[in-house]
Amino acid sequence: MADTIFGKITRGEVPATFVYEDDQCVAINDINPQAPTHILVIPRKPIPRLVDASADDQALLGHLLLVARELAEQRGVGDGFRIVINNGEGGGQTVFHLHVHLLAGAPMAEAGLAPDMQ
């Protein structure tokens, strides 16, 4: 796997302001936010895409979601937020280091995101 900007951020090689950090992941505000709250939760382990995760990554993947939930609660948007994981170029992924988008603070239509199909 080629190194990415997110790998460099998690290792402290590229300056970034962490809104959360632990031994498994970091979280930063998205530099191109698609909603008033748009945080990226990035694992320190460089998994290129979700499809590249293995059974050994199960606890890490769950941890990323729990961190996103905690950040939503801290920002007062725990009652209404969206979690997005893009997978592959066809799925809108532009940085090939798995990351979780936490989006909140605007109705999904205003943020350019379609609501779940009913």
Order of alpha helices (4+ residues) and beta strands (2+ residues): alpha-beta-beta-beta-alpha-beta-beta
